[in-house]
């Protein structure tokens, strides 16, 4: 393993030792000990830790088994494909966006809560429910944030009423795998798209969602998952982050998008279908397929695009990387600009490619979390919406 991987693995082990000691009472619950527990970064960035052929980590693997049990060890090993956590500056920017959209209290879902980075900075007035598959990571988040509800289960198995939540926030797990969930993933979509679709279904009409996802939510050739999302919610906008934006906290080079949705009231037409489609996009002398949204809003691509070579020789789309702090500042500015589009006149380009229709824009009116069951069809101006001619 590289130096960065070694450091992450050692911090993870020290976090687990401290967690175990706090749980059995052999160490006190002090800020210093909790800080050590919070050093947990999961195993997504250090998959080689679990390589039984590597003798360098044999003692640590045995210790991990002793700390979490054989079932916990197997669960930890499974998380190496998608356990990547979110940096504090990005978390802060996303919570600000959720509240800037008018949501100031109520029930919020984090469908892949990890060690609780989003739970830990939830503004006052929110009741956050996290769902975390890995039992060890769920134990850590409960130790750090005892007031939050953390459900230890696969999100595919989560059973909650449709429209239960006022908002959604988080970093959905990425992966080209499909979970069995006939109710919320009948289309057999990939992991990240499944999480978004189910989260939107569990959000009430008028509720909002701000999530990180793989760029393939928007750039996948098939529009099937995007069409299902658009049947539930309007995409208020997206911001694409550069390659390596999550390197320091998550150890991943994946290109990610922040997606901002508003759950639509029954009977209302989508504001736009433009983001359902992808098309050819020229990057230097290479052609890639990219979502039409970024043709309309190129300023929401944070970095210079390039096409490099992946580990298997294929062409790989990326964006030039910049330091985390700078990317976080760019993200905050882009999200603020995105909301201005919905708080003022609707961007004409957003509907220019479609038949004329009445566009809708967000007005900043706080959502009424006590009225989630009310019929919005009886209201001329549902919460969070006004009308503007496109």
Secondary structure, DSSP 8 states (H G I E B T S, - for coil): --HHHHHHHHHHHHHHHHHHHHHHTSS---HHHHHHHTT---STT-GGGG-TT-GGGHHHHHHHHHHHHHHHHHHHHHGGGT-----HHHHHHHHHHHHHTT--SEEEEETT-TT-TTGGG--TTEEEEEEES-HHHHHHHHHH-TTSEEEES-GGG----TT-EEEEEEE----S-----TTT-TT---HHHHHHHHHHHTEEEEEEEEEEEETHHHH-S--HHHHHHHHHEEEEEEEE--TTTTHHHH-----EEEEEEEE--TT---S--GGG-EEEEEETTEEEEEETHHHH-GGGB-S-EEEEE-TTS-EEEEE----HHHHHHHHHHHHHHHHHHHHSS--HHHHHTS---EEEE-------GGGTTS-GGG-SS-TT-EEEE-
